[in-house]
Amino acid sequence: AWLAGGYLVCYEDWTGEAAWRPFAVLPPPSFTPFRDASQGPCMYDVTLCDCFRALFNARRDKCFDFAAFDPDEYEKYEKVEHGDFNVISDKFIAFSSPVARKSELCPGVFTFTPSDYVQLFRPRGVTAIIRLNKKTYDRSEFLQAGMNHYDLYFLDGSVPPPSIAQRFLDICEAEGGAVAVHCKA
């Protein structure tokens, strides 16, 4: 259903609601809403219709463009051994939380420290790191590399309070370069 609806939005220029209509007539429960990876109770549902709307809005607002999307680069950096990050747009990168000390997860695959990420982010114009989860590393390596660092912690899997959401938006608007945000989940 996601692929079919995504096709309708991306290639047939349907709105999110129009792409949802063919699936809305199916008997319930046809599609389970997205659930966050956290262990606690789910604070919100994200439906297929929400995803179709988001894709439509991203294309309309030029946040997503197939012509500029490089699937090989996406697949490479999405893997843990290459940094476990995703370039969302020229302004945003989502990445896995760095660790204080590098450790081997499995043969030849290591966790990433702030200095590892600095090497990946510098060529992408990252000027700020936003940490949304608990502290797992010392932010000084990012600061020493000339990147701003902000802590906006809120409970994993929950919706951030309005004050944190507003601070996030203020930071993103003030930063001249790209903003890398973790935890990726």
Secondary structure, 3 states (H helix, E strand, C coil): CHHHHHHHHHHCCCCHHHHHHHHHCCCCCCCCCECCCCCCCCCCCECHHHHHHHHHHHHHCCCCCHHHCCHHHHHHHHCHHHCCEEECCCCEEEECCCCCCCCEEECCEECCCHHHHHHHHHHHCEEEEEECCCCCCCCHHHHHCCCEEEECCCCCCCCCCHHHHHHHHHHHHHCCCEEEEECCC
